[in-house]
Amino acid sequence: MAKTYVARFTPGQVIRHIGLGYRGIIFDVDATYEQSDEWYELMAVSRPSKHRPWYHILVDGQDHVTYVAEENLVACDEENDFEHPQLSEFFHPLTDGGLSSRQIFN
């Protein structure tokens, strides 16, 4: 029986990539790796576990998204403005400066 892991991060949370240093906002979480084997071989050079959570991330100051293993992320408490062209597609701004997800889960 496979071990179940609880995701450390949630949508709307600001993170920093440990190795690459960029800041991002999580917009979705996969309980385990969900991309192709080809993508993993090409992009996941540190060979992180496929059996732990992976995150879909908007990269601050860029116009792309990325997919990152949990072990490559740390929480980030920087409160600088976040810039990404898709930010408003995933989140509503809150009056306290935080974000609320636009996604509705059943």
DSSP file (Angstrom, degrees, kcal/mol; ACC not computed):
  #  RESIDUE AA STRUCTURE BP1 BP2  ACC     N-H-->O    O-->H-N    N-H-->O    O-->H-N    TCO  KAPPA ALPHA  PHI   PSI    X-CA   Y-CA   Z-CA
    1    1 A M              0   0    0      0, 0.0     2,-0.1     0, 0.0     0, 0.0   0.000 360.0 360.0 360.0 129.1    0.0    0.0    0.0
    2    2 A A        -     0   0    0      1,-0.1     2,-0.2     0, 0.0     0, 0.0  -0.438 360.0-112.5 -73.9 142.9    1.4    3.4   -1.1
    3    3 A K        -     0   0    0     -2,-0.1     2,-0.5     1,-0.0    -1,-0.1  -0.537  26.8-136.0 -74.3 139.4    2.0    6.1    1.6
    4    4 A T        -     0   0    0     -2,-0.2     2,-0.4    48,-0.0    48,-0.1  -0.850  16.9-157.7 -99.3 131.8   -0.2    9.1    1.3
    5    5 A Y        -     0   0    0     -2,-0.5     2,-0.5    46,-0.2     0, 0.0  -0.849  11.9-133.9-108.7 145.0    1.3   12.5    1.8
    6    6 A V        -     0   0    0     -2,-0.4     2,-0.1    47,-0.0    25,-0.0  -0.847  32.0-111.6 -95.5 130.4   -0.4   15.7    2.8
    7    7 A A        -     0   0    0     -2,-0.5    24,-0.0     1,-0.1    -1,-0.0  -0.382  18.2-153.8 -63.0 133.9    0.5   18.7    0.6
    8    8 A R  S    S+     0   0    0     -2,-0.1     2,-0.3    45,-0.0    -1,-0.1   0.747  76.9  50.2 -78.4 -25.6    2.5   21.4    2.6
    9    9 A F        -     0   0    0      4,-0.0    -2,-0.0    66,-0.0     6,-0.0  -0.788  68.4-155.8-118.7 157.8    1.3   24.2    0.4
   10   10 A T    >   -     0   0    0     -2,-0.3     3,-2.2    16,-0.0    16,-0.3  -0.879  37.7 -77.0-129.2 159.3   -2.1   25.4   -0.9
   11   11 A P  T 3  S+     0   0    0      0, 0.0    16,-0.2     0, 0.0    90,-0.2  -0.303 118.8  29.7 -55.1 136.9   -3.4   27.4   -3.8
   12   12 A G  T 3  S+     0   0    0     14,-3.4     2,-0.3     1,-0.3    87,-0.1   0.234  90.2 127.8  94.9 -11.9   -2.8   31.1   -3.3
   13   13 A Q    <   -     0   0    0     -3,-2.2    13,-2.2    13,-0.2     2,-0.4  -0.594  58.1-130.2 -81.5 137.7    0.4   30.5   -1.2
   14   14 A V  E     +A   25   0A   0     -2,-0.3    62,-2.1    62,-0.3     2,-0.3  -0.729  34.3 175.5 -86.6 132.9    3.6   32.3   -2.2
   15   15 A I  E     -AB  24  75A   0      9,-2.7     9,-2.2    -2,-0.4     2,-0.4  -0.795  24.6-138.0-128.8 170.0    6.6   30.0   -2.5
   16   16 A R  E     -AB  23  74A   0     58,-2.6    58,-2.0    -2,-0.3     2,-0.4  -0.999  23.9-122.0-130.3 137.2   10.2   30.2   -3.5
   17   17 A H  E  >  - B   0  73A   0      5,-2.6     4,-1.8    -2,-0.4    56,-0.2  -0.662  19.4-145.7 -76.7 126.2   12.0   27.6   -5.6
   18   18 A I  T  4 S+     0   0    0     54,-2.9    -1,-0.2    -2,-0.4    55,-0.1   0.925  92.1  31.4 -60.9 -49.3   15.0   26.3   -3.6
   19   19 A G  T  4 S+     0   0    0     53,-0.4    -1,-0.2     1,-0.1    54,-0.1   0.849 128.5  34.8 -82.0 -35.6   17.4   25.7   -6.5
   20   20 A L  T  4 S-     0   0    0      2,-0.1    -2,-0.2     1,-0.0    -1,-0.1   0.627  91.4-139.5 -99.8 -15.6   16.3   28.4   -8.9
   21   21 A G     <  +     0   0    0     -4,-1.8    -3,-0.1     1,-0.2     2,-0.0   0.351  50.1 138.5  80.7  -6.5   15.4   31.2   -6.5
   22   22 A Y        -     0   0    0     -6,-0.1    -5,-2.6     1,-0.1     2,-0.3  -0.346  48.5-128.6 -75.0 156.8   12.3   32.5   -8.2
   23   23 A R  E     +A   16   0A   0     -7,-0.2    37,-2.4    37,-0.2     2,-0.3  -0.766  35.0 166.4 -98.6 147.8    9.1   33.4   -6.3
   24   24 A G  E     -AC  15  59A   0     -9,-2.2    -9,-2.7    -2,-0.3     2,-0.4  -0.958  33.1-124.1-152.7 170.3    5.8   32.0   -7.4
   25   25 A I  E     -AC  14  58A   0     33,-2.0    33,-2.7    -2,-0.3     2,-0.3  -0.990  28.8-127.0-121.5 129.7    2.1   31.5   -6.4
   26   26 A I  E     + C   0  57A   0    -13,-2.2   -14,-3.4    -2,-0.4    31,-0.2  -0.568  30.2 170.6 -74.2 131.9    0.6   28.1   -6.3
   27   27 A F  E     +     0   0A   0     29,-2.8     2,-0.3     1,-0.4    30,-0.2   0.505  65.9  11.7-118.3  -9.0   -2.6   27.8   -8.4
   28   28 A D  E     - C   0  56A   0     28,-1.1    28,-2.5   -18,-0.1     2,-0.4  -0.975  60.7-148.2-162.2 156.2   -3.1   24.0   -8.3
   29   29 A V  E     - C   0  55A   0     -2,-0.3     2,-0.4    26,-0.2    26,-0.2  -0.994   1.5-159.0-132.4 134.5   -1.8   20.9   -6.5
   30   30 A D  E     - C   0  54A   0     24,-3.1    24,-2.3    -2,-0.4     4,-0.1  -0.947  19.1-139.9-107.6 134.1   -1.5   17.3   -7.7
   31   31 A A  S    S+     0   0    0     -2,-0.4     2,-0.3    22,-0.2   -26,-0.2   0.828  88.6   4.0 -61.5 -32.0   -1.3   14.6   -5.0
   32   32 A T  S    S-     0   0    0     21,-0.1    22,-0.2    22,-0.1    19,-0.2  -0.902 107.5 -60.4-143.3 170.6    1.4   12.9   -7.1
   33   33 A Y        +     0   0    0     17,-2.4    17,-0.1    -2,-0.3    -2,-0.1  -0.315  48.5 175.5 -57.0 130.5    3.3   13.6  -10.3
   34   34 A E        +     0   0    0      2,-0.1    -1,-0.1    -4,-0.1     2,-0.1   0.315  43.1  94.5-124.2   6.4    0.8   13.8  -13.2
   35   35 A Q  S    S-     0   0    0      1,-0.2     2,-0.1     2,-0.0    -2,-0.0  -0.274  82.7 -77.2 -90.0-177.5    2.9   14.8  -16.3
   36   36 A S     >  -     0   0    0      1,-0.1     4,-2.0    -2,-0.1    -1,-0.2  -0.342  32.3-118.2 -77.5 159.9    4.4   12.5  -18.9
   37   37 A D  H  > S+     0   0    0      1,-0.2     4,-2.4     2,-0.2     5,-0.2   0.849 116.7  56.9 -62.6 -34.4    7.5   10.4  -18.4
   38   38 A E  H  > S+     0   0    0      2,-0.2     4,-2.0     1,-0.2    -1,-0.2   0.917 105.8  48.6 -64.3 -43.5    9.1   12.3  -21.2
   39   39 A W  H  >>S+     0   0    0      1,-0.2     4,-3.4     2,-0.2     5,-0.6   0.929 111.1  51.0 -61.6 -44.9    8.5   15.6  -19.5
   40   40 A Y  H  X5S+     0   0    0     -4,-2.0     4,-1.7     1,-0.2    -2,-0.2   0.923 110.4  48.4 -58.8 -46.7   10.0   14.2  -16.2
   41   41 A E  H  <5S+     0   0    0     -4,-2.4    -1,-0.2     1,-0.2    -2,-0.2   0.869 120.1  38.1 -62.9 -37.1   13.1   13.0  -18.0
   42   42 A L  H  <5S+     0   0    0     -4,-2.0    -2,-0.2    -5,-0.2    -1,-0.2   0.895 130.3  23.1 -80.9 -42.9   13.6   16.3  -19.8
   43   43 A M  H  <5S+     0   0    0     -4,-3.4     2,-1.7    -5,-0.2     3,-0.2   0.779 104.7  71.2-102.8 -30.8   12.6   18.8  -17.1
   44   44 A A    ><< +     0   0    0     -4,-1.7     3,-1.9    -5,-0.6    -1,-0.2  -0.480  54.2 162.7 -91.4  68.4   13.0   17.2  -13.6
   45   45 A V  T 3  S+     0   0    0     -2,-1.7    -1,-0.2     1,-0.3    -2,-0.0   0.759  71.8  54.2 -63.4 -27.4   16.8   17.2  -13.6
   46   46 A S  T 3  S-     0   0    0     -3,-0.2    -1,-0.3     0, 0.0    -2,-0.1   0.503 104.7-132.2 -83.9  -2.5   17.0   16.6   -9.8
   47   47 A R    <   -     0   0    0     -3,-1.9    -2,-0.1    -7,-0.2     3,-0.1   0.919  31.6-168.6  52.8  54.9   14.8   13.6  -10.1
   48   48 A P        -     0   0    0      0, 0.0    -1,-0.1     0, 0.0    -4,-0.0  -0.252  34.9 -75.9 -67.6 161.7   12.4   14.4   -7.3
   49   49 A S        -     0   0    0      1,-0.1     3,-0.4     2,-0.1    21,-0.2  -0.274  29.1-156.4 -59.6 137.9    9.9   11.9   -6.1
   50   50 A K  S    S+     0   0    0      1,-0.2   -17,-2.4    -3,-0.1    -1,-0.1   0.512  89.6  66.5 -86.9  -7.3    6.8   11.2   -8.3
   51   51 A H  S    S+     0   0    0    -19,-0.2   -46,-0.2     2,-0.1    -1,-0.2   0.297  91.0  68.7-102.2   8.6    4.9   10.0   -5.3
   52   52 A R  S    S-     0   0    0     -3,-0.4   -19,-0.2     1,-0.1   -45,-0.1  -0.722  99.9 -65.7-116.9 170.7    4.8   13.2   -3.3
   53   53 A P        -     0   0    0      0, 0.0    17,-2.4     0, 0.0     2,-0.3  -0.221  44.2-162.4 -61.3 146.0    2.8   16.4   -4.2
   54   54 A W  E     -CD  30  69A   0    -24,-2.3   -24,-3.1    15,-0.2     2,-0.4  -0.938  10.2-144.0-125.3 149.7    3.6   18.5   -7.3
   55   55 A Y  E     -CD  29  68A   0     13,-3.0    13,-2.5    -2,-0.3     2,-0.5  -0.915  11.1-139.9-125.5 142.0    2.5   22.1   -7.8
   56   56 A H  E     -CD  28  67A   0    -28,-2.5   -29,-2.8    -2,-0.4   -28,-1.1  -0.878  36.6-168.5 -94.8 126.8    1.4   24.2  -10.7
   57   57 A I  E     -CD  26  66A   0      9,-2.9     9,-2.3    -2,-0.5     2,-0.5  -0.957  28.2-142.1-131.5 134.7    2.9   27.7  -10.2
   58   58 A L  E     -CD  25  65A   0    -33,-2.7   -33,-2.0    -2,-0.4     2,-0.5  -0.826  32.7-134.3 -84.8 127.3    2.6   31.2  -11.6
   59   59 A V  E >   -C   24   0A   0      5,-1.6     3,-1.8    -2,-0.5   -35,-0.2  -0.755  19.9-115.6 -91.9 124.9    6.2   32.6  -11.8
   60   60 A D  T 3  S+     0   0    0    -37,-2.4   -37,-0.2    -2,-0.5    24,-0.2  -0.319  95.8   7.0 -60.3 131.4    6.5   36.2  -10.5
   61   61 A G  T 3  S+     0   0    0     22,-3.0    -1,-0.3     1,-0.3     2,-0.2   0.533 115.4  91.4  75.9   6.9    7.6   38.7  -13.2
   62   62 A Q  S <  S-     0   0    0     -3,-1.8    -1,-0.3    21,-0.6    -4,-0.0  -0.687  73.3-133.1-122.2 176.1    7.3   36.1  -16.0
   63   63 A D  S    S+     0   0    0     -2,-0.2     2,-0.3    21,-0.2    21,-0.1   0.172  77.8  79.8-117.2  17.9    4.5   35.1  -18.3
   64   64 A H        -     0   0    0     -5,-0.2    -5,-1.6    21,-0.0     2,-0.3  -0.774  65.1-136.0-119.8 166.6    4.8   31.3  -17.9
   65   65 A V  E     -D   58   0A   0     -2,-0.3     2,-0.3    -7,-0.2    -7,-0.2  -0.770  19.1-158.1-112.2 163.0    3.7   28.7  -15.4
   66   66 A T  E     -D   57   0A   0     -9,-2.3    -9,-2.9    -2,-0.3     2,-0.5  -0.907  14.7-133.7-139.1 167.7    5.8   25.8  -14.1
   67   67 A Y  E     +D   56   0A   0     -2,-0.3     2,-0.4   -11,-0.2   -11,-0.2  -0.989  32.3 178.1-127.5 119.5    5.3   22.4  -12.5
   68   68 A V  E     -D   55   0A   0    -13,-2.5   -13,-3.0    -2,-0.5     2,-0.1  -0.961  29.5-118.9-135.4 140.3    7.4   21.7   -9.4
   69   69 A A  E >   -D   54   0A   0     -2,-0.4     3,-1.9   -15,-0.2   -15,-0.2  -0.465  31.1-119.6 -70.9 145.4    7.9   18.9   -6.9
   70   70 A E  G >  S+     0   0    0    -17,-2.4     3,-2.1     1,-0.3    -1,-0.1   0.847 109.7  65.3 -54.8 -38.1    7.2   19.8   -3.3
   71   71 A E  G 3  S+     0   0    0      1,-0.3    -1,-0.3   -18,-0.3   -17,-0.1   0.631  97.7  56.5 -65.4 -11.3   10.7   19.0   -2.2
   72   72 A N  G <  S+     0   0    0     -3,-1.9   -54,-2.9   -54,-0.1   -53,-0.4   0.293  98.9  78.8 -99.2   8.8   12.0   21.9   -4.3
   73   73 A L  E <   -B   17   0A   0     -3,-2.1     2,-0.3   -56,-0.2   -56,-0.2  -0.881  49.5-176.1-123.3 149.3    9.8   24.6   -2.6
   74   74 A V  E     -B   16   0A   0    -58,-2.0   -58,-2.6    -2,-0.3     2,-0.1  -0.968  39.4 -96.6-133.3 153.8    9.8   26.6    0.6
   75   75 A A  E     -B   15   0A   0     -2,-0.3     2,-0.4   -60,-0.2   -60,-0.3  -0.380  36.9-152.3 -65.6 147.5    7.2   29.0    1.9
   76   76 A C        -     0   0    0    -62,-2.1   -62,-0.3   -52,-0.1    -1,-0.0  -0.990  16.4-172.0-127.5 127.2    8.0   32.7    1.1
   77   77 A D        +     0   0    0     -2,-0.4     2,-0.2     2,-0.0    -1,-0.1   0.252  40.4 131.9-104.4  13.7    6.7   35.5    3.2
   78   78 A E        -     0   0    0      1,-0.1    -2,-0.1   -64,-0.0   -64,-0.1  -0.455  41.4-161.4 -63.3 134.2    7.8   38.4    0.9
   79   79 A E        +     0   0    0     -2,-0.2    -1,-0.1     2,-0.0     3,-0.1   0.178  42.1 131.2-106.4  16.9    4.9   40.8    0.6
   80   80 A N  S    S-     0   0    0      1,-0.1    -2,-0.0     0, 0.0     0, 0.0  -0.267  72.2 -82.4 -62.4 155.6    6.0   42.6   -2.6
   81   81 A D        -     0   0    0      1,-0.1     2,-0.5   -21,-0.0    -1,-0.1  -0.267  44.8-134.4 -56.4 147.6    3.4   42.9   -5.4
   82   82 A F        -     0   0    0     -3,-0.1     2,-0.5   -22,-0.1    -1,-0.1  -0.920  17.5-162.1-110.4 132.1    3.2   39.8   -7.5
   83   83 A E        +     0   0    0     -2,-0.5   -22,-3.0     4,-0.0   -21,-0.6  -0.956  28.8 133.3-122.2 120.8    3.1   40.2  -11.3
   84   84 A H    >   -     0   0    0     -2,-0.5     3,-1.7   -24,-0.2     4,-0.3  -0.903  51.5-130.6-158.5 134.2    1.8   37.5  -13.7
   85   85 A P  T 3  S+     0   0    0      0, 0.0     3,-0.2     0, 0.0   -22,-0.1   0.713 108.4  47.1 -63.3 -19.5   -0.5   38.0  -16.7
   86   86 A Q  T >> S+     0   0    0      1,-0.2     3,-1.4     2,-0.1     4,-0.9   0.396  79.0 103.4-100.6   3.1   -2.7   35.0  -15.5
   87   87 A L  H X> S+     0   0    0     -3,-1.7     4,-2.0     1,-0.3     3,-1.0   0.896  81.3  49.6 -53.3 -46.2   -3.0   36.0  -11.9
   88   88 A S  H 34 S+     0   0    0     -4,-0.3    -1,-0.3     1,-0.2    -2,-0.1   0.658 101.1  65.0 -72.1 -14.5   -6.6   37.3  -12.2
   89   89 A E  H <4 S+     0   0    0     -3,-1.4    -1,-0.2     1,-0.1    -2,-0.2   0.801 116.7  26.7 -72.6 -28.0   -7.7   34.1  -14.0
   90   90 A F  H << S+     0   0    0     -3,-1.0    12,-3.0    -4,-0.9    13,-0.5   0.686 122.7  38.7-106.6 -24.0   -7.0   32.1  -10.9
   91   91 A F  E  <  -E  101   0B   0     -4,-2.0    10,-0.2    10,-0.3    -1,-0.2  -0.949  55.1-145.1-138.3 150.7   -7.4   34.5   -8.0
   92   92 A H  E     -E  100   0B   0      8,-3.1     8,-2.6    -2,-0.3     2,-0.2  -0.908  36.1-117.7-101.9 136.8   -9.5   37.5   -6.7
   93   93 A P  E     -E   99   0B   0      0, 0.0     2,-0.3     0, 0.0     6,-0.2  -0.536  27.1-143.3 -72.8 144.5   -7.6   40.1   -4.6
   94   94 A L    >   -     0   0    0      4,-2.6     3,-1.8    -2,-0.2     6,-0.0  -0.716  22.0-113.9-103.4 158.7   -8.8   40.4   -1.0
   95   95 A T  T 3  S+     0   0    0      1,-0.3    -1,-0.1    -2,-0.3     4,-0.0   0.759 115.8  58.4 -64.3 -24.2   -8.9   43.7    0.9
   96   96 A D  T 3  S-     0   0    0      1,-0.0    -1,-0.3     0, 0.0     3,-0.1   0.397 124.7-101.0 -85.8   5.0   -6.1   42.5    3.3
   97   97 A G  S <  S+     0   0    0     -3,-1.8    -2,-0.1     1,-0.3    -1,-0.0   0.315  88.1 115.5  94.7  -8.5   -3.8   42.1    0.3
   98   98 A G        -     0   0    0     -5,-0.1    -4,-2.6     1,-0.1     2,-0.3  -0.041  61.8-112.8 -80.6-170.9   -4.2   38.3    0.1
   99   99 A L  E     -E   93   0B   0     -6,-0.2     2,-0.4   -87,-0.1    -1,-0.1  -0.948  14.4-155.8-128.8 147.2   -5.8   36.2   -2.6
  100  100 A S  E     -E   92   0B   0     -8,-2.6    -8,-3.1    -2,-0.3   -88,-0.1  -0.983  30.7-110.9-120.9 135.2   -8.9   34.1   -2.9
  101  101 A S  E     -E   91   0B   0     -2,-0.4   -10,-0.3   -10,-0.2   -11,-0.1  -0.337  12.0-154.4 -65.1 141.0   -9.2   31.3   -5.4
  102  102 A R        +     0   0    0    -12,-3.0     2,-0.2     2,-0.1   -11,-0.2   0.622  69.1  99.7 -84.0 -16.2  -11.6   31.7   -8.4
  103  103 A Q        -     0   0    0    -13,-0.5     2,-0.5     1,-0.0    -2,-0.1  -0.468  63.7-149.3 -76.0 141.5  -11.9   27.9   -8.6
  104  104 A I        -     0   0    0     -2,-0.2     2,-0.4     2,-0.0    -2,-0.1  -0.956  10.2-157.4-112.9 123.6  -15.0   26.3   -7.1
  105  105 A F              0   0    0     -2,-0.5    -2,-0.0     1,-0.1     0, 0.0  -0.845 360.0 360.0-104.6 135.5  -14.5   22.8   -5.8
  106  106 A N              0   0    0     -2,-0.4    -1,-0.1     0, 0.0    -2,-0.0   0.410 360.0 360.0 -95.1 360.0  -17.4   20.3   -5.3
